[in-house]
Structures are given as structure tokens and as C-alpha cells.
Amino acid sequence: MLIVPAIVTLFTYLYWRPQQILDLFRFVTIEFSASLAVFSYLLDARAGAVRPRGSPLLALLGGFTLWSVITMVVKAPDRMSEQLVKLAVPFLVVVLVSEGIQTMRGFRVAARTLLLFTVGLAAVGVEQGLAPTGCFLTYEVQVADAVTEGFDGRPCTSREQCYEGGAPSADYLCEHEGLLGTASFTGRVRYRGILEDPNELAWALSMGIPFIFAFYEGRPSRKRLVLLLAAVGLTLTCVIMTGSRSGQLSLLANLGVYFIRRYRGRGVVAGLVAAVPLLLLGGRSDPNAQSSTDERLNCWSEALGMWRENPVVGVGSGQFLEHHFQTAHNSFLLALAEAGPIGLLLWSAAIYFAIKVTVRVQIDLRDRPEAATARSWAMALMASMVGMVTSAVFLSLTYHPILWIFLGMIGALYAAVRRHQPEFRVRFRLRDLILVGTLDVAFIASIAAYLRLKGI
């Protein structure tokens, strides 16, 4: 299947941004990666290796994307060209992954790629966090000499030291200089591109960590156990170094679900042991942390205000920052504010159905020994999605390509299972829609009540 290496190339672009690291890879753009994947899919389809399958998940995400376009037409037609690209990338990713990968062999290659990327990013983050700090120029005004943004080679232990002998009218930070041209932000490790925010890096790592356990369960051995422990330790360390409270909550959630679901009572103990480092070393307690919490609550209030003023179509997809200087810091409220209740319902229904697929694979195939691999990866994806929902309460992940990659992986797992067992079906019925709608209403009402209680 030609689509699999093409999808690995697409993953590489989204996770690593190789063209920003070496000029040799400057051709690896989103246009190149997507075109290569589309061309590979067409060749595979012509050869009969894949065929269009579709699923309720793809229909829900397609409906959400289409509705998002409609909200732009109504609210921000002058920004259509800019926002269409932002909508097209995640939807194209989920289509290519869910429709292009239709065998368990192809699924394992893609899943192990994401696992390697998770551990690789964690390694880069840990190295960055342990690296010495240096003066990092972030902004310049009327600097006479040719000074570019980045590290200027001077070591530092505080930001104030960087202004002594630094470029005039320039703004400095004292940061860790990491591999691949990366730099920390206020001491918190991060990567680049769509993972430049420490919170989103921590979340992406927490999404990938259940894959480590699925890899071990595929063929348990002492060697794989050592690799598992090393990978988990490295990833936990990086998440702690991000200083992201939402990322750490996400990691605790998916580890908790994974251990309890897989190991029952023993899983509770294992989960608590894994949580100890996060509880002792994670999070932030400085004044900036409290300020961040207050800002997040204000953003929630702004999101609800935008919806009240635009109750049907919201303010338009991608237009939140046109009405407030910060994003919503909540994926559900972002969907509501930008796409109204219909957008929120379609997006949350897609998340619900994705989790439902992972649950049904484990239940319906539990008596089939030959389906052990599918069940193991379904368990890992379910844990990842539970962690995602936890982070979604605090981060704006509605359109994030990493989320849509994982949704595509669930679609690919569904297609692979159906290829081997055509009678396997997961349906999205009216009662599912009513349940999702009820949960959405309850969630929005709870947020509104909490904000009122806080006097915001």
C-alpha cells in the first residue's frame, strides 16, 4: 500500500516540521505532503488495495467541516480563503488516514510511527529542559546592527542579565536552548509549529503514551518491558517539564482509564504509582499560574457571550480571536462560540462516536483470539481520547490536526476490523444524538453556573 508511507510523511510534517530544521527538507510542506498522500491513495484505489468505505465518524466530521464553512459564509466571507485552509488540513488528514489505511498491518505501521514520534518529542523536550539557559532575543525595535531573533550565545541565569551588553531596544528572555533549534518559553519546554505551546506539547505526548502499552502487549517480552518503562519515564518527565496542568491532567486521565480498564484492581495501584511524580513535581504554583486560571475563566465567559449574541451560527469559524485577544481555552466552548449549537453538537458527536468505536471493538471482539491486536489498539485509542476530552476542557483543540490524526486512526481501525469482519458495525442512532445533545446542554449549563458562582 503506497498510502502508508505517504501518511507517515504527512505525520512527519505535522509533528516535526522538518523544513524548519534543515533546508534539505524545505520541499516537505503541507501541500507536498497532502498531495503525495492523495496521489498515493488514488494509485492504491486503482490497484484495488483500498476502496471508499466511509463511516458515521467521517460523516459527522464532514458535517462539522461543512457547517463551519457555512458559518464563515454568513459571518466572515472576507476571511474565507484564509480559514478554508485551516479547515481543509484537519479534514483532509482524517479522510486520508481513515480511508487510506484499511488493514491491521497498515494501521500498526501508522500507530508505531506515532509512538516513535511521541517518544522522540519527549526526548527532545527533556534534553531542552536539561540544557543550560542562554539569552534569547524575542523582539527588536530600531536595532542598528543586524540582529535576528534567537539565542545570541550569551549564557544567563536571569532575564535581567541579558539586557547588560545586549542590543538596544531589544527584548530578551533567559531560556533553555534545545535540539533542532528549539527553545523553552518562560522555562517551560516546548517544540515548534503546532506544538509550540507547552500545553499542546504535553497534550500531544499524553495522547501518544497509551500506544506504548499497546506496543508492549503486541508481543510481551523483557526487552519490550524495559523499552516500555524507559519510554513512559521519558514521556512523564517531559510532560512535567512543560509545566502544563492541563497536559498532566490529560495524562493522569488516560493512564487511569488504561490501567483500570486493563488491570482492574491492580490497575488502580499502578495508576497511583504512575501519578505520584506528576502530583509531586507537576503543575505550577507561581503567580503566573493563578493569572492563567483567571484569564481562562474570562475566555470562557467571552465564549458564552459570543454565543448569546450569535445564537445560531456563532461568530464564524476561526473568528474567535477577532472578538477577543485570547482563544477560548476550551474546545467545546470554542465550537459553540464559533459555530453555534449545531457546530458544537456535530463536533462533540464525532468525539462521542470515536470513543464508542473503541469500546465496541473491545466488547464485540472479546471472544475472538485472532482480534487481540485490534482490541489492544482500541484500548490505547480509547485511553487517548479520554485524555483528549480532559484536555479539551482547558485547551482549544477543536481544529487541532493532532486530534484529527487520532480521529483518523480510529476510523482506520474501524475500517481494518470491518475488512476482516464485514458484519461488524458501529451505528450512530437517534438516541446517541439525543445523549450527546443532553451532555452538551449539561456541560454548557455547568460552565455558566460555575462562572456565575465565581462572579465572572
N, C-alpha and C positions, 0 to 999 in steps of 0.2 A: 504494500500500500504506500503510494507516494505521498499521501496526505500526512502521514505521521511525521516524517522528518520536516515537512513544511510547517506543521503545527508546532514542532519543537523550535523551529526558527522564530515563529511568531511569539512563543513564550519567552524566548531569549530576548527578543526586542522589548517586550513589555516589562520583564523583570530586571534586566541588566543594562539596557541602553548602551550596547557595545559601540555604537557610532560616536558616543560622547567620550569613550575611553581611548580608542585608537582610531586614527584616520583611516587605517586599513579597512575598517568596518563602516565607513561613512555611508555606504550604499544600503546598509541594513536600516531602512526606515519603515514606518508603518505601512506606507504604500507598497514598498517592495515585499514586506513580509505577508501582507494580506493578499497581494496579487499572486505571490508564489503559492499560497495555500489554496486560493480559488482555482488556479490553473491545475494544481495537483489533484484537487477534488474532481474537476472535470475529466481529467485523464483516468482517474480511478473509476468514475462513473461509466465512462465509455468502455473500460475494460471489464465492467461488471463486478468490480471489487466492492463497490458501495452502491446504494440506491437510496433515493429520498424516502425517509420514514416519517419524520415529523413526530410530534408528541404534544400533549397538553402543555408541557413546560415551555416548549418553543412557541406555542400559540399564545400563551399568557405573556411571555416576554415580547413577542411580536406586537401584541395588542398594546402593551405598555409603551413600546417604542413609537408605534403609530399615534397613540394618544398624545405622547409628548410632542410629536411633530405638530399635531393639531393645536396644542396649547401655544406653540410658537407662532403659528399662523395667525392665531387670534390676538395674542398679546405682544409679540415681538417679531413681526415679519421682517424688520430691517436687520435682524441678527440671525436670520435663518442659516445662511451659509456657514457661519462660524459654529453654531450649535449642532448643525446636522452632522458634522464630522465627529463631534463628541458623542453623539448618539449612535452613529453608524459603527464606530470602532467596537464598543462592547457587544452590540447586537451581532456584528459580523463574527466576532470571536465565538460567541455562544453557538451560532449556526455552524461554523466550520468545525468546532470541536464536537458538538453533539451529533452532527450529521456525517462528519468525516471519519470518526472513529466508531466502528461498528463491530469490533471483535475484542475479546478479552486480551489478546496479545497486544493489539494496538493501544488498548486502554492502559495496560501495565507499563508500556513504554512512556506514555504521556504522564502517568502518575509518578513513575520513578524520576522522570525529569523534574517535575515539580518538587519532589522530595530532595533531589540534589540541589535545586535552586534554593530551597529553604535552608538547608544546612550551609550552603555556600554563602548566602547572605548573612546568616548568623555568624559565620567565621569572619567575614569582612567587618561586621559590626563589632564583634568582640575585639578584633585587632585594633579597630579605630578607638574603642573605649579605653584600651590599654596604652595607646600611643601617647607620647608627650604632647603637651599643648604648645601652640605657636600663635603668633599674631596673624589674624585673618582679616583682610580688608574687605568690607562689605559695601562701602558706598564712598564716592568721592565727588567733590564739587570744586571746579576750577583748580585742579591739581596741575602744576606746571609740568612735572615730569610724566613720562608715560608709565602710569601705574595701573595695573589690571587687578580685578577682583581675585582674591585668593590669598594663600599664605605668602608672606614676604620673607620667610626664612629666619625670623627672629623668634627665639623661644620666649615664653611668658608663663607667669603663674597667676596673673590677674589682668583684666582688660585695661586697667589704667597704665600698666607698663607699656602697652603697645602705642600709646599716644606720645611717649617720650622718644623722640627721634623718628617718629612716623611721618607720613606725608601730611602736609597741611590740608585742612578742610576735609579730612577723610574720617570715616567711621570704622572702628575696629572691634573685633571680638577676640577673645582668647579661647581657642578651640583645639580639639584633637584632630590631627591630620591622619587620615586613614588611607587604606589601599585604594587603588583605582581612582584617585583624585577626589575621594570623599572627605567630608568634614563634618564634625559634630555641630550641633546647634544648642547654645547655652549649656554645653557639656553633655547633651543627650545624643546618643548615637543615631545615625540615620543613613540612608543610602542616597539615591538620586532619582530623577524622573518622577514617576507616580508613587515612589516610596521615599520621597524626600522628607515627608513629615514623619517624625519619630513614632507618632501614634499609628500611622498606617503601616510602617515597617513592622512594628510589634504585632499588629493585627494580621498582616500577611504571614508572618512567621507562625503565629498561633493557628492559622488556617492550615498550614502545611504539616505541623507536628504530628497529627494523628496518622499521617502517611508513614511515619517512621515505624509505628506499631504494626501497620498492615504489611509493610515490607518484612518485618521480623516474622510475622505469623505465616507468611508465604512459604517459608522453609526454615523453621526454628533450628538454631544451632548456637554453639557457644560463640563462634565468631560473630554471628549476627547480633547476639545479645550484647557483646562488647560494643559493636557499632551503634546499636540502639541507645545504650547508656551514654556513650560519648556524644551522639547527635542530640539527645534530649538535654544533656547537661550544657552543651554549647548553645542550643536554642534558648533554654531558660536563662542563661547568662546574658545573652544579647537582649532578650525582652526586658530583663531587669535594667540593663544599661540604657535602654530607650527612655526610661523614666515614665513610661506610658501607663497610666492607671487603667485606661480602657483596654489596652492590649493585654495587660496582666489579668484583668477580669475575664477577658475572652479566653485566654489560655487556661485559666482555672476552670472555666465552664466546659471547654471541650475535653480537658483531661478528666474532669469529674464525670461527665457523661460516658466517656470511653471506658474508664475503669469500672464504674458501677454497672454499666450495661454488660461489659465483657466478663468481669470477675466478681460481680455481686458484692458480698460482704468483704472479701479480701480487697476488692477494688476501692472501697471506702478508705481503708487503711493506706493503700498505695497512693490514692489521690491526696490524702492528707500529707503524706510524706513528701510528695512532689510539690505541694503547695507551700511547705514551710519556707523554702528560700524566697519565694515571691512575697509571702506575708512579712518576712523579716527584712528583706532588702529592697523590695519593690516599692513603687509609688513615689510620691513627692509630698513633702510637708512644709515646703518653704512658702513665703508669701505669694510667689507666682502661682502656686498650685491653687490657693484659695481664689486668687484673681481669675484663674482659668475657669474654675467652677462657676463663679458669678457671671462671667461672660457667656458661658454655655447656657445658663438659665435664661439670660437676656435674649440669646439667639432663639431659644425655644419659644419665648414669648413673642418675638418678632415673627417667627414662622406661623404661629397661630393667628397673629394679627393679619398677616398677608392673606391667609386663607379666608378669614372673616370678610375681608374687603373684596376677595375674588373667590366666592364660594363654589363656582362650577369648574373653571379651568385653571384656577390658581394664577400666579403671576407669569407663568410660562416657563417651559423647561430651560434650565440654565440661567435663569434671571434672578435668582435669589440675591446674588451679590450686587445686582443693580439697585436693590432696595435696602440692603443692609451691608455694612462694611465687613462682616464676617459670615461664614457659611452657617448652616443650621445646627451643626454638631449633633444631628440626629437624622438617620436615614429615612425614618418613617415620616417625620415632620417635614423633611426636605421634599419628599414625594408629595405630601399634602399641600405644602405651600406653592410648589411649582406646577403641579399637575392636578390639583384638586382631589376630591374624594375618589373619583374614578381612577386616577393615576395611582393613588395610594392603594386602592383595592387590587388593581392589576399587579402591582409590584409585590405587595405582601402575599397575594395569592400564588405568585410564582415561587416565592421563598417557601411557602407552606407546601406546595406540591413537590418541590425539590426534596424537602425533608421527608415527605410521605413516600416518595420513591425509594429512598434509602431504607426506610422502615419496612416497606413491603418486600423488598428484596430479601431482607433478613428473615422475615416471617414466612413468606411463601416458599422459600428455597431451603428452609432449615432442615428438611429431611432428605436433602439431595447432597451426598458427599462430594459429587463432582462440581458442585457450586460453591465449595468452601472459599475459593478465591474471590468470587463475586460478593459473597457475604462479608468477607473481611474488608474489602474496599468500601462496601456500602456502609459498614460500621464506621470506618475512618471518615467518609464523607459526611455522615450524619453528625459526628462529633465536630467536624469543621464548621458545619452550618449552624450548630447550636452556639459555637463560639462566635460566629459571624453575627448572629442575632443579638448576642450580648454586646458586641462592639457597636452594632448599628444603633443602639440607644444613645451612644455618645459620639459617634463619628458620622460624617456624611459619605456613605458608601453606596448610595443608590445607583450611581452610574459607574462605579469603580471597575475598571477592566479585570482586576484580580478576582473580584466577586463573580463576574460573569464568566471567567475561566472556570471557576469551580462549579457554577451552574451548568456550564457546557460539559464538564466532566460527569456530572450526574446524568445529563442527557445521554452521554456516550455510554455510561454504564447501563442505562435503561435499554439502549439500542443493542448493546452486546448481549445482554441477558435475553432479550426478545429474539435475537438471531439464533440463539441456541435453544430457546424455549418459546416458540411463537405464541403459545397460548397465554403467556404471562402478560398481564395488563394492569396498569395503574390508571384509574379514571379520576377525572375531576368532575364531581357531580354538583348538583344544585345545593345539597346540604353542605358540601365543602365551601362553596361560595358564601353561604349564609354564616358558616362558622368563622371564616376569615373576616367577613364584614363585621360580625359581632366583636371579634377580638380587636379590630381596628378602632371601632367606636369606644370600646372599653379603654384601650390604650390612650387615645386622644383625650378622653374624659379624665383619665387618671393624671395625665400630664397637666391638663388645665387646672385640675383641683390642687395639684402639688404646687404649681406656680402661684395660685391664689393664696395658698397656705403660707408660702414664702414671701408674700406681699409684692410679687412681681407682675 
